[in-house]
Structure formats: C-alpha cells, structure tokens
Amino acid sequence: MPVNLASLGIEELSVRERLELIDQIWDSLPESIEPADVPEWHLVELARRRADAEAKPGEGRPWRDVLDSLGTTS
C-alpha cells in the first residue's frame, strides 16, 4: 500500500491534529542525514536559492531575526 494522506487517514484529522503530527514527524528526524537521503530536487532548489542569495547580498534576513521580530522563539 502506498504511503499517502488517504492511506494514513491524515485527511480525517483536524488542522490542529495535522500540525501536531507535523511537529512529531519533524522531531523524529535524525540530527544529520546521509547525502544519499536528500532528494535531488532539494539539492537543485538549494543551489538555486544559494545562487540567488549570492547575487543579491544584503536583501535577505536570517530566519532567526525574522522569528525574533515576530516575538517567536526558535
């Protein structure tokens, strides 16, 4: 059986329950992973974002600064 929203019954969860599940899944991930575990499209997207950031220095803000400005702790 393929793993998807329907097969796992995730569609039946409330928004709050889905967000809690996201937290649990995120927390279950290892601190580090092998490069082979990263999908190729992630690497392509990271390379694109890095090139964009290097082409426009000073335009972005570190995510911790953004969270701090929102009063959110990381």
C-alpha positions as CSV (number, residue, x, y, z in Angstrom):
1,M,0.0,0.0,0.0
2,P,1.4,3.4,-0.9
3,V,2.0,5.9,1.8
4,N,-0.2,9.0,1.3
5,L,-2.7,11.1,3.1
6,A,-5.6,8.8,2.4
7,S,-3.9,5.6,3.3
8,L,-2.7,7.0,6.6
9,G,-6.1,8.6,7.4
10,I,-4.5,12.1,7.7
11,E,-7.3,13.7,5.7
12,E,-9.6,12.9,8.6
13,L,-7.5,14.8,11.2
14,S,-8.3,18.3,12.2
15,V,-6.0,21.1,11.3
16,R,-4.7,21.2,14.9
17,E,-4.1,17.4,14.8
18,R,-2.2,17.7,11.5
19,L,0.0,20.4,12.8
20,E,0.8,18.3,15.9
21,L,1.6,15.4,13.6
22,I,3.9,17.6,11.6
23,D,5.7,18.5,14.8
24,Q,6.0,14.9,15.8
25,I,7.4,13.9,12.4
26,W,9.9,16.8,12.4
27,D,11.1,15.9,15.8
28,S,11.5,12.3,14.8
29,L,14.0,13.1,12.1
30,P,17.7,12.5,12.8
31,E,20.0,15.4,13.5
32,S,22.0,14.6,10.4
33,I,21.4,12.6,7.3
34,E,23.4,11.0,4.6
35,P,23.6,13.0,1.3
36,A,22.1,10.0,-0.5
37,D,18.9,10.5,1.6
38,V,18.3,14.0,0.2
39,P,16.2,14.1,-3.0
40,E,17.9,15.5,-6.0
41,W,15.3,18.2,-6.4
42,H,16.1,19.5,-2.9
43,L,19.8,19.9,-3.9
44,V,18.8,21.7,-7.1
45,E,16.5,24.1,-5.1
46,L,19.2,24.8,-2.5
47,A,21.7,25.6,-5.2
48,R,19.2,27.9,-6.9
49,R,18.5,29.7,-3.6
50,R,22.2,30.0,-2.7
51,A,22.9,31.5,-6.2
52,D,20.0,33.9,-5.7
53,A,21.3,34.9,-2.3
54,E,24.8,35.4,-3.5
55,A,23.6,37.5,-6.5
56,K,21.6,39.8,-4.1
57,P,23.7,40.2,-0.9
58,G,22.0,42.0,1.9
59,E,18.5,41.5,0.6
60,G,17.5,38.6,2.9
61,R,17.4,38.3,6.6
62,P,18.4,35.4,8.8
63,W,15.3,33.4,9.8
64,R,16.2,33.8,13.5
65,D,16.0,37.6,13.0
66,V,12.6,37.3,11.4
67,L,11.3,35.0,14.2
68,D,12.6,37.4,16.8
69,S,10.8,40.3,15.1
70,L,7.6,38.3,15.4
71,G,8.1,37.5,19.0
72,T,8.6,33.8,18.2
73,T,11.3,31.8,19.9
74,S,13.2,29.1,17.9
